């Protein structure tokens, strides 16, 4: 990933955006510190999508028998016996 100082990014913003759209994100620095990343909107959407737990469970590729039965005793009872 390429780094570019803020003043240079401002001067060449159109080219930096074109590179991001082409798949090359750029880290923008200010006074030597990394401040921001310019990436394509498509890439931003891809990394912003976080599946919720229900979606992950529904996507489980196994069979119901692949998941072990839950212990019959409540967790507190198991904890008291040291299991």
N, CA, C and O atoms as a GROMACS GRO file, in nm:
protein
  332
    1UNK      N    1   0.086  -0.117   0.000
    1UNK     CA    2   0.000   0.000   0.000
    1UNK      C    3   0.090   0.123   0.000
    1UNK      O    4   0.185   0.132   0.078
    2UNK      N    5   0.060   0.214  -0.086
    2UNK     CA    6   0.141   0.333  -0.104
    2UNK      C    7   0.106   0.439   0.000
    2UNK      O    8  -0.010   0.450   0.042
    3UNK      N    9   0.205   0.518   0.042
    3UNK     CA   10   0.184   0.629   0.135
    3UNK      C   11   0.206   0.760   0.062
    3UNK      O   12   0.292   0.770  -0.026
    4UNK      N   13   0.130   0.860   0.101
    4UNK     CA   14   0.138   0.990   0.037
    4UNK      C   15   0.112   1.098   0.141
    4UNK      O   16   0.020   1.085   0.222
    5UNK      N   17   0.193   1.203   0.139
    5UNK     CA   18   0.171   1.313   0.232
    5UNK      C   19   0.044   1.388   0.192
    5UNK      O   20   0.007   1.392   0.074
    6UNK      N   21  -0.022   1.445   0.290
    6UNK     CA   22  -0.149   1.513   0.266
    6UNK      C   23  -0.138   1.619   0.158
    6UNK      O   24  -0.224   1.627   0.070
    7UNK      N   25  -0.035   1.700   0.163
    7UNK     CA   26  -0.023   1.808   0.063
    7UNK      C   27  -0.010   1.750  -0.078
    7UNK      O   28  -0.062   1.808  -0.174
    8UNK      N   29   0.060   1.637  -0.092
    8UNK     CA   30   0.074   1.574  -0.223
    8UNK      C   31  -0.057   1.508  -0.266
    8UNK      O   32  -0.092   1.509  -0.384
    9UNK      N   33  -0.130   1.452  -0.169
    9UNK     CA   34  -0.260   1.392  -0.201
    9UNK      C   35  -0.357   1.499  -0.250
    9UNK      O   36  -0.433   1.476  -0.343
   10UNK      N   37  -0.354   1.617  -0.187
   10UNK     CA   38  -0.441   1.727  -0.229
   10UNK      C   39  -0.406   1.771  -0.370
   10UNK      O   40  -0.494   1.801  -0.451
   11UNK      N   41  -0.279   1.776  -0.400
   11UNK     CA   42  -0.234   1.823  -0.531
   11UNK      C   43  -0.266   1.724  -0.643
   11UNK      O   44  -0.283   1.763  -0.758
   12UNK      N   45  -0.275   1.596  -0.608
   12UNK     CA   46  -0.297   1.493  -0.710
   12UNK      C   47  -0.420   1.407  -0.677
   12UNK      O   48  -0.424   1.288  -0.709
   13UNK      N   49  -0.520   1.467  -0.615
   13UNK     CA   50  -0.635   1.392  -0.566
   13UNK      C   51  -0.702   1.308  -0.675
   13UNK      O   52  -0.737   1.193  -0.651
   14UNK      N   53  -0.720   1.364  -0.791
   14UNK     CA   54  -0.787   1.292  -0.898
   14UNK      C   55  -0.712   1.163  -0.933
   14UNK      O   56  -0.774   1.058  -0.951
   15UNK      N   57  -0.581   1.170  -0.941
   15UNK     CA   58  -0.500   1.052  -0.973
   15UNK      C   59  -0.504   0.951  -0.858
   15UNK      O   60  -0.507   0.830  -0.881
   16UNK      N   61  -0.504   1.000  -0.734
   16UNK     CA   62  -0.509   0.911  -0.617
   16UNK      C   63  -0.643   0.838  -0.613
   16UNK      O   64  -0.648   0.719  -0.583
   17UNK      N   65  -0.751   0.908  -0.645
   17UNK     CA   66  -0.883   0.844  -0.650
   17UNK      C   67  -0.886   0.740  -0.762
   17UNK      O   68  -0.938   0.630  -0.742
   18UNK      N   69  -0.832   0.773  -0.878
   18UNK     CA   70  -0.828   0.676  -0.989
   18UNK      C   71  -0.752   0.550  -0.948
   18UNK      O   72  -0.793   0.439  -0.983
   19UNK      N   73  -0.642   0.566  -0.876
   19UNK     CA   74  -0.565   0.450  -0.831
   19UNK      C   75  -0.644   0.367  -0.731
   19UNK      O   76  -0.640   0.244  -0.734
   20UNK      N   77  -0.717   0.434  -0.642
   20UNK     CA   78  -0.799   0.362  -0.545
   20UNK      C   79  -0.907   0.280  -0.616
   20UNK      O   80  -0.931   0.165  -0.580
   21UNK      N   81  -0.971   0.339  -0.714
   21UNK     CA   82  -1.074   0.270  -0.791
   21UNK      C   83  -1.014   0.150  -0.864
   21UNK      O   84  -1.081   0.048  -0.884
   22UNK      N   85  -0.888   0.162  -0.904
   22UNK     CA   86  -0.820   0.053  -0.975
   22UNK      C   87  -0.769  -0.054  -0.878
   22UNK      O   88  -0.710  -0.152  -0.922
   23UNK      N   89  -0.792  -0.035  -0.747
   23UNK     CA   90  -0.754  -0.138  -0.650
   23UNK      C   91  -0.629  -0.109  -0.571
   23UNK      O   92  -0.580  -0.197  -0.500
   24UNK      N   93  -0.576   0.012  -0.581
   24UNK     CA   94  -0.454   0.047  -0.507
   24UNK      C   95  -0.486   0.155  -0.403
   24UNK      O   96  -0.482   0.274  -0.435
   25UNK      N   97  -0.516   0.116  -0.279
   25UNK     CA   98  -0.545   0.215  -0.176
   25UNK      C   99  -0.419   0.295  -0.140
   25UNK      O  100  -0.307   0.249  -0.163
   26UNK      N  101  -0.438   0.412  -0.084
   26UNK     CA  102  -0.327   0.499  -0.046
   26UNK      C  103  -0.345   0.544   0.097
   26UNK      O  104  -0.453   0.588   0.137
   27UNK      N  105  -0.237   0.533   0.176
   27UNK     CA  106  -0.236   0.586   0.312
   27UNK      C  107  -0.197   0.733   0.304
   27UNK      O  108  -0.096   0.768   0.243
   28UNK      N  109  -0.278   0.819   0.366
   28UNK     CA  110  -0.250   0.962   0.368
   28UNK      C  111  -0.183   0.994   0.501
   28UNK      O  112  -0.235   0.960   0.607
   29UNK      N  113  -0.068   1.059   0.495
   29UNK     CA  114   0.004   1.095   0.617
   29UNK      C  115   0.003   1.246   0.636
   29UNK      O  116  -0.005   1.323   0.540
   30UNK      N  117   0.012   1.285   0.764
   30UNK     CA  118   0.024   1.427   0.796
   30UNK      C  119   0.131   1.437   0.905
   30UNK      O  120   0.121   1.376   1.011
   31UNK      N  121   0.233   1.515   0.876
   31UNK     CA  122   0.346   1.532   0.968
   31UNK      C  123   0.406   1.396   1.006
   31UNK      O  124   0.446   1.375   1.120
   32UNK      N  125   0.412   1.305   0.909
   32UNK     CA  126   0.473   1.175   0.930
   32UNK      C  127   0.384   1.071   0.997
   32UNK      O  128   0.425   0.956   1.012
   33UNK      N  129   0.263   1.109   1.036
   33UNK     CA  130   0.171   1.016   1.102
   33UNK      C  131   0.065   0.968   1.002
   33UNK      O  132   0.014   1.047   0.923
   34UNK      N  133   0.033   0.841   1.007
   34UNK     CA  134  -0.072   0.787   0.921
   34UNK      C  135  -0.205   0.838   0.973
   34UNK      O  136  -0.241   0.815   1.088
   35UNK      N  137  -0.279   0.908   0.887
   35UNK     CA  138  -0.404   0.972   0.929
   35UNK      C  139  -0.529   0.911   0.864
   35UNK      O  140  -0.635   0.907   0.927
   36UNK      N  141  -0.518   0.865   0.740
   36UNK     CA  142  -0.636   0.818   0.669
   36UNK      C  143  -0.593   0.722   0.558
   36UNK      O  144  -0.475   0.713   0.522
   37UNK      N  145  -0.692   0.650   0.505
   37UNK     CA  146  -0.669   0.562   0.391
   37UNK      C  147  -0.774   0.595   0.285
   37UNK      O  148  -0.893   0.602   0.315
   38UNK      N  149  -0.728   0.614   0.164
   38UNK     CA  150  -0.820   0.637   0.053
   38UNK      C  151  -0.831   0.505  -0.023
   38UNK      O  152  -0.732   0.454  -0.076
   39UNK      N  153  -0.954   0.451  -0.028
   39UNK     CA  154  -0.978   0.328  -0.101
   39UNK      C  155  -1.108   0.341  -0.178
   39UNK      O  156  -1.187   0.432  -0.154
   40UNK      N  157  -1.128   0.250  -0.269
   40UNK     CA  158  -1.249   0.258  -0.352
   40UNK      C  159  -1.373   0.237  -0.265
   40UNK      O  160  -1.367   0.172  -0.160
   41UNK      N  161  -1.485   0.291  -0.311
   41UNK     CA  162  -1.610   0.274  -0.238
   41UNK      C  163  -1.649   0.127  -0.235
   41UNK      O  164  -1.703   0.079  -0.135
   42UNK      N  165  -1.623   0.056  -0.343
   42UNK     CA  166  -1.653  -0.087  -0.349
   42UNK      C  167  -1.577  -0.163  -0.240
   42UNK      O  168  -1.634  -0.249  -0.173
   43UNK      N  169  -1.448  -0.132  -0.223
   43UNK     CA  170  -1.368  -0.198  -0.121
   43UNK      C  171  -1.418  -0.159   0.019
   43UNK      O  172  -1.422  -0.244   0.108
   44UNK      N  173  -1.454  -0.034   0.037
   44UNK     CA  174  -1.508   0.013   0.165
   44UNK      C  175  -1.635  -0.066   0.201
   44UNK      O  176  -1.651  -0.110   0.314
   45UNK      N  177  -1.724  -0.083   0.104
   45UNK     CA  178  -1.847  -0.158   0.129
   45UNK      C  179  -1.817  -0.303   0.164
   45UNK      O  180  -1.880  -0.361   0.252
   46UNK      N  181  -1.720  -0.361   0.094
   46UNK     CA  182  -1.685  -0.501   0.119
   46UNK      C  183  -1.634  -0.520   0.262
   46UNK      O  184  -1.675  -0.614   0.330
   47UNK      N  185  -1.545  -0.434   0.307
   47UNK     CA  186  -1.488  -0.453   0.441
   47UNK      C  187  -1.579  -0.401   0.551
   47UNK      O  188  -1.557  -0.432   0.668
   48UNK      N  189  -1.680  -0.324   0.516
   48UNK     CA  190  -1.773  -0.272   0.616
   48UNK      C  191  -1.883  -0.371   0.650
   48UNK      O  192  -1.947  -0.359   0.755
   49UNK      N  193  -1.906  -0.467   0.564
   49UNK     CA  194  -2.011  -0.565   0.586
   49UNK      C  195  -1.966  -0.666   0.691
   49UNK      O  196  -1.873  -0.743   0.668
   50UNK      N  197  -2.032  -0.665   0.803
   50UNK     CA  198  -2.001  -0.761   0.909
   50UNK      C  199  -2.127  -0.845   0.931
   50UNK      O  200  -2.232  -0.791   0.967
   51UNK      N  201  -2.118  -0.975   0.909
   51UNK     CA  202  -2.237  -1.056   0.925
   51UNK      C  203  -2.278  -1.064   1.072
   51UNK      O  204  -2.193  -1.063   1.161
   52UNK      N  205  -2.407  -1.071   1.096
   52UNK     CA  206  -2.450  -1.088   1.234
   52UNK      C  207  -2.444  -1.237   1.270
   52UNK      O  208  -2.430  -1.322   1.183
   53UNK      N  209  -2.453  -1.265   1.398
   53UNK     CA  210  -2.437  -1.402   1.447
   53UNK      C  211  -2.539  -1.497   1.384
   53UNK      O  212  -2.505  -1.611   1.351
   54UNK      N  213  -2.661  -1.451   1.367
   54UNK     CA  214  -2.765  -1.536   1.307
   54UNK      C  215  -2.727  -1.575   1.164
   54UNK      O  216  -2.747  -1.690   1.125
   55UNK      N  217  -2.673  -1.481   1.087
   55UNK     CA  218  -2.631  -1.513   0.950
   55UNK      C  219  -2.519  -1.617   0.951
   55UNK      O  220  -2.517  -1.707   0.867
   56UNK      N  221  -2.427  -1.603   1.046
   56UNK     CA  222  -2.318  -1.701   1.055
   56UNK      C  223  -2.372  -1.840   1.089
   56UNK      O  224  -2.327  -1.940   1.032
   57UNK      N  225  -2.466  -1.845   1.181
   57UNK     CA  226  -2.525  -1.975   1.215
   57UNK      C  227  -2.601  -2.035   1.098
   57UNK      O  228  -2.593  -2.156   1.073
   58UNK      N  229  -2.675  -1.952   1.026
   58UNK     CA  230  -2.752  -2.003   0.912
   58UNK      C  231  -2.660  -2.051   0.800
   58UNK      O  232  -2.698  -2.137   0.720
   59UNK      N  233  -2.539  -1.996   0.793
   59UNK     CA  234  -2.445  -2.035   0.689
   59UNK      C  235  -2.363  -2.159   0.727
   59UNK      O  236  -2.282  -2.206   0.647
   60UNK      N  237  -2.383  -2.213   0.847
   60UNK     CA  238  -2.307  -2.330   0.892
   60UNK      C  239  -2.327  -2.445   0.794
   60UNK      O  240  -2.441  -2.485   0.768
   61UNK      N  241  -2.218  -2.499   0.737
   61UNK     CA  242  -2.233  -2.600   0.632
   61UNK      C  243  -2.260  -2.741   0.682
   61UNK      O  244  -2.288  -2.830   0.601
   62UNK      N  245  -2.253  -2.764   0.812
   62UNK     CA  246  -2.268  -2.900   0.864
   62UNK      C  247  -2.412  -2.943   0.880
   62UNK      O  248  -2.506  -2.872   0.846
   63UNK      N  249  -2.425  -3.063   0.932
   63UNK     CA  250  -2.554  -3.123   0.960
   63UNK      C  251  -2.589  -3.100   1.107
   63UNK      O  252  -2.499  -3.078   1.188
   64UNK      N  253  -2.716  -3.104   1.143
   64UNK     CA  254  -2.752  -3.084   1.284
   64UNK      C  255  -2.680  -3.179   1.379
   64UNK      O  256  -2.652  -3.142   1.493
   65UNK      N  257  -2.651  -3.302   1.334
   65UNK     CA  258  -2.581  -3.399   1.420
   65UNK      C  259  -2.435  -3.361   1.444
   65UNK      O  260  -2.371  -3.419   1.532
   66UNK      N  261  -2.382  -3.266   1.369
   66UNK     CA  262  -2.243  -3.223   1.387
   66UNK      C  263  -2.225  -3.141   1.515
   66UNK      O  264  -2.113  -3.127   1.564
   67UNK      N  265  -2.333  -3.089   1.567
   67UNK     CA  266  -2.326  -3.004   1.686
   67UNK      C  267  -2.359  -3.092   1.806
   67UNK      O  268  -2.467  -3.151   1.811
   68UNK      N  269  -2.268  -3.101   1.905
   68UNK     CA  270  -2.295  -3.188   2.020
   68UNK      C  271  -2.412  -3.138   2.103
   68UNK      O  272  -2.439  -3.018   2.108
   69UNK      N  273  -2.481  -3.231   2.167
   69UNK     CA  274  -2.591  -3.196   2.255
   69UNK      C  275  -2.537  -3.115   2.371
   69UNK      O  276  -2.425  -3.139   2.418
   70UNK      N  277  -2.615  -3.022   2.418
   70UNK     CA  278  -2.576  -2.939   2.531
   70UNK      C  279  -2.590  -3.021   2.659
   70UNK      O  280  -2.678  -3.106   2.670
   71UNK      N  281  -2.503  -2.994   2.756
   71UNK     CA  282  -2.509  -3.065   2.883
   71UNK      C  283  -2.646  -3.045   2.947
   71UNK      O  284  -2.704  -2.936   2.938
   72UNK      N  285  -2.697  -3.146   3.010
   72UNK     CA  286  -2.829  -3.139   3.071
   72UNK      C  287  -2.828  -3.056   3.199
   72UNK      O  288  -2.931  -2.999   3.236
   73UNK      N  289  -2.714  -3.050   3.267
   73UNK     CA  290  -2.706  -2.974   3.391
   73UNK      C  291  -2.687  -2.826   3.360
   73UNK      O  292  -2.621  -2.792   3.261
   74UNK      N  293  -2.743  -2.738   3.441
   74UNK     CA  294  -2.718  -2.596   3.420
   74UNK      C  295  -2.570  -2.563   3.443
   74UNK      O  296  -2.501  -2.634   3.516
   75UNK      N  297  -2.524  -2.458   3.382
   75UNK     CA  298  -2.383  -2.419   3.392
   75UNK      C  299  -2.339  -2.403   3.536
   75UNK      O  300  -2.226  -2.438   3.570
   76UNK      N  301  -2.425  -2.349   3.623
   76UNK     CA  302  -2.388  -2.331   3.764
   76UNK      C  303  -2.357  -2.465   3.830
   76UNK      O  304  -2.262  -2.475   3.906
   77UNK      N  305  -2.437  -2.567   3.801
   77UNK     CA  306  -2.414  -2.698   3.860
   77UNK      C  307  -2.282  -2.756   3.811
   77UNK      O  308  -2.209  -2.817   3.890
   78UNK      N  309  -2.250  -2.738   3.685
   78UNK     CA  310  -2.123  -2.785   3.632
   78UNK      C  311  -2.006  -2.711   3.698
   78UNK      O  312  -1.904  -2.772   3.729
   79UNK      N  313  -2.021  -2.582   3.717
   79UNK     CA  314  -1.915  -2.501   3.777
   79UNK      C  315  -1.890  -2.546   3.921
   79UNK      O  316  -1.775  -2.550   3.965
   80UNK      N  317  -1.996  -2.578   3.996
   80UNK     CA  318  -1.983  -2.619   4.135
   80UNK      C  319  -1.912  -2.753   4.150
   80UNK      O  320  -1.848  -2.779   4.252
   81UNK      N  321  -1.923  -2.839   4.048
   81UNK     CA  322  -1.859  -2.971   4.055
   81UNK      C  323  -1.718  -2.969   3.999
   81UNK      O  324  -1.646  -3.069   4.006
   82UNK      N  325  -1.677  -2.855   3.942
   82UNK     CA  326  -1.542  -2.845   3.887
   82UNK      C  327  -1.530  -2.893   3.744
   82UNK      O  328  -1.419  -2.905   3.693
   83UNK      N  329  -1.641  -2.920   3.679
   83UNK     CA  330  -1.637  -2.965   3.539
   83UNK      C  331  -1.634  -2.851   3.443
   83UNK      O  332  -1.631  -2.873   3.322
   0.00000   0.00000   0.00000
